């Protein structure tokens, strides 16, 4: 790991002499280059290189996984797509287009692979699209696969028998899944059969794959738990899975007369209701009930105790949204439109939830929200807020000064933000320099353990991607892609580890790309710091240096 030198920006004096005087002559940050376009692929044939890289995901240990398009002897996309992972330690190929799909008849191969997840055990799951005898490439013949302990196995593929389904029905695998630390993969699938499947049993469901077997979480036509009026589950929306294997999902509920919504959990084959449309909202005025759990910015999350955290659109105002949590004593409110927001202005209140809750192990929730009030003009109303049992804490709000200079813009919206177990937050923001709209830049920012905002990197920064410090290969960043979008408790892929490592994709002005890992706000795992330093001395791990234009 190489220390990166970051010199102060030329415009830093705009922040004031007092601040400028406190900035040291240089600060340091750390990056690691995982992959670079144009470089040979690990385990690939001679002449095979990375052509196009896609955004990475990361586990708690800072190991990454990502998908890439390949080129052969300079011919782009010569061999399709591939998935790579550091789950076994060193970066290695997991699967590639043209490879025999395990668990399928001979000649059925991967037409494309992608969308990887990596858990804390280093297991890597990914999506596969098939082609081969009896399979047309235009068919939605999809599947999911898991690489673990040096072997690649099929979790599920379109055409597998539907567990708990009607006789003769098979699964039609979709493009949505979650993957937890025990290697359990939960996915959504439709149903198909030689004969038409009667309604409502033809709407599919949510299923889990683990240990070579398939089980139903819930499917269309299943009775609603505790209902005696013929209500049944109809369609499935968002779903997550906890580290212990508890699945949570949002579903529409049909009673043949009306359609409403509910949030449910499933464990050990038992479905339990968390909340339904029409039930009273906690900590609300009399008569206010839950209305809709399916809306554009909605999100389902879970904490380390398997409690479900969700947001709901409430009746009345079009932007009246509340965030709520399941607990041992029932539902409790986390935050709702109209609640006061801590800030420099005590008159600011929550105006809208721009992006639903992301919750960490301890139950701390991250909310992207808009605020309103006398001083909240159109360019200063979006922010990120942490909510826990102690109350609401502002992380950042548009109009705040950016740590590396400039001002954080309102149109950042802070979507795709994530939180780790330590309560650290990472996100992408747009930054304006010197009030010049043509100078707006994207940047990745994160908080350290003290809650202080740290700039990780921004567009226009230059990185030396050559591992040899005596040679140098300085490249300027044109764009950045980073999406934590999750915690480590809901099975979604995240790019922000519990130790504070961040993985992201950088595209340079010359068109090349790199998968990079930042340790700027990272806290070493116990006993890990010495190992990292020793690894750098003995193995010469690839590093990079950073400058600014």
Secondary structure as GFF3:
##gff-version 3
##sequence-region A 1 549
A	DSSP	beta_strand	2	7	.	.	.	ID=ss1
A	DSSP	three_ten_helix	10	15	.	.	.	ID=ss2
A	DSSP	alpha_helix	17	22	.	.	.	ID=ss3
A	DSSP	beta_strand	26	36	.	.	.	ID=ss4
A	DSSP	beta_strand	48	53	.	.	.	ID=ss5
A	DSSP	beta_strand	57	58	.	.	.	ID=ss6
A	DSSP	beta_strand	64	72	.	.	.	ID=ss7
A	DSSP	beta_strand	75	85	.	.	.	ID=ss8
A	DSSP	beta_strand	92	96	.	.	.	ID=ss9
A	DSSP	beta_strand	109	118	.	.	.	ID=ss10
A	DSSP	beta_strand	124	131	.	.	.	ID=ss11
A	DSSP	beta_strand	142	148	.	.	.	ID=ss12
A	DSSP	beta_strand	151	157	.	.	.	ID=ss13
A	DSSP	beta_strand	170	179	.	.	.	ID=ss14
A	DSSP	beta_strand	185	192	.	.	.	ID=ss15
A	DSSP	three_ten_helix	201	203	.	.	.	ID=ss16
A	DSSP	beta_strand	205	210	.	.	.	ID=ss17
A	DSSP	beta_strand	213	219	.	.	.	ID=ss18
A	DSSP	beta_strand	232	241	.	.	.	ID=ss19
A	DSSP	beta_strand	247	254	.	.	.	ID=ss20
A	DSSP	beta_strand	259	267	.	.	.	ID=ss21
A	DSSP	beta_strand	270	276	.	.	.	ID=ss22
A	DSSP	beta_strand	290	292	.	.	.	ID=ss23
A	DSSP	beta_strand	300	302	.	.	.	ID=ss24
A	DSSP	beta_strand	308	314	.	.	.	ID=ss25
A	DSSP	beta_strand	321	325	.	.	.	ID=ss26
A	DSSP	beta_strand	332	336	.	.	.	ID=ss27
A	DSSP	beta_strand	349	359	.	.	.	ID=ss28
A	DSSP	beta_strand	365	372	.	.	.	ID=ss29
A	DSSP	beta_strand	382	388	.	.	.	ID=ss30
A	DSSP	beta_strand	391	397	.	.	.	ID=ss31
A	DSSP	beta_strand	407	408	.	.	.	ID=ss32
A	DSSP	three_ten_helix	410	412	.	.	.	ID=ss33
A	DSSP	beta_strand	418	419	.	.	.	ID=ss34
A	DSSP	beta_strand	425	433	.	.	.	ID=ss35
A	DSSP	beta_strand	436	447	.	.	.	ID=ss36
A	DSSP	beta_strand	453	458	.	.	.	ID=ss37
A	DSSP	beta_strand	461	464	.	.	.	ID=ss38
A	DSSP	beta_strand	474	481	.	.	.	ID=ss39
A	DSSP	beta_strand	502	508	.	.	.	ID=ss40
A	DSSP	beta_strand	513	518	.	.	.	ID=ss41
A	DSSP	alpha_helix	528	539	.	.	.	ID=ss42
A	DSSP	beta_strand	545	548	.	.	.	ID=ss43
###
